[in-house]
Amino acid sequence: MSRPLVLPRTRGFVLAELLVALVIAAIIGVALTQLVISQSRFAALQGGIIQARGGARAALNVMAMDFRMLSDSGLVAAAHDSVTVRVPYTFGVACAQTAGTTIVSLLPTDAATYNSDTLPSGYAWRDTTGKFVFEQPATVANSNAPLTWCTGATPPITTLSATGWPARAVAVSPNDIRTTSGAVVYLYHLVRYAFAPSGQLPGRIGLWRTVLSTGRRDELVAPFDTSASFRFLVGSRLTPRKTPPAVLDSVRGLRLVLVAASEQAPEGRTKPETFTITANVVFQNHP
């Protein structure tokens, strides 16, 4: 007769052991949760900083390109939150005068830029003393003036061409009888940069660029903090001022205080993240 199989006795968990295991599991779970939350908030913070930094750099690139082209009396109006400047967009030399216009031989340049901006705020020509004289307002009376007006000048002026840019002369009005053949001429826009209420993000601040001759108004970057502003570098020492001087021709440059912000407050924060770029742009602005 075979004996019955007797299995060894197994000991189960007691209540105290179960409680200890649950406590340990809870501690590990809380630690993992805190780690995930911490990493998520860190990623959100870095994303906010990157977004703000990108906005500040984009604004700097656009404004610096325009401001560095300013010549004599290029700064027209100024305040802590806006500036209006004369921005050249095409250059040439004067050939002759006819029917109340000045014929200008244009230099080879970006054809797309000229063709999209044929409504200037004005034009400037340089006299024999080296001073620029402004004719404002002004219009392009003929965007394809005959080149014979230039080849027939004394001395003859050859209108240059380049790949994708055929030789071109334009007639600008009004003319100034003092403009001599061969004088440097440039057409310009009056452009206003301003920190103003954003159209993309209601309740926030955006950077706007307005071409006054055409009325085109573009919001370049948003949002900015309310502390974003323009400051004015005055005199040979480029002394910064928060308010513009009474005589704008004494301004030798602008300090751009670009305090860009993230669109939303990062996770765990109550305010949007900001990033500040402060840059000086020096230009010629003599009277």
ABEGO torsion letter per residue (X at the ends): XBBBBBBBBBBBBBAAAAAAAAAAAAAAAAAAAAAAAAAAAAAAAAAAAAAAAAAAAAAAAAAAAAAAABBBGABABBBAABBBBBBBABBBBBABBBGGBBBBBBBBBBAAAAAABABBABBBBBBAAGBBBBBOBBBBABABBBAAAAAABOBBBBBBBBBGBBBBBBBBOBBBAABBBGBBBBBBBBBBBBBBBBAABBGBBBBBBBBAAAGBBBBABOBBBAABBBBBBBEAAGBBBABBBABAAABAEBBBBBBBBBABBBBGBABBBBBBBBBBBBBBABX
